[in-house]
Amino acid sequence: MQVTPSKILALVIALGYLATAVAMSGWDTEGVAVFCLILLLPLAFIWFPDEIETFTVIVAKRPYGRITSETHASMVMLVGWLCLVGYLPLLAYLLH
């Protein structure tokens, strides 16, 4: 894994979200642990797009329930950024 400015920026944003959540709700150990788990998915998409790109698996035994082709790494990273920058703040706003 090569460290890029994009990966460092994603980590800084995620840590900022975590610090904001702790400051707003207090130090709730269970809540912080759940929020860390939620942040792991977009960070994994941003940090490891090449590894996720090659993931193919049979999802179901139906003819159309399979992932048989690779997803381009830039698309995986784009989804990670959309979740980190768009979906998580929108979700926090709507739940607040």
Secondary structure, 3 states (H helix, E strand, C coil): CCCCHHHHHHHHHHHHHHHHHHHHHCCCHHHHHHHHHHHHHHHHHHHCHHHHHCCCEECCCCCCCEECCCCCHHHHHHHHHHHHHHHHHHHHHHHC
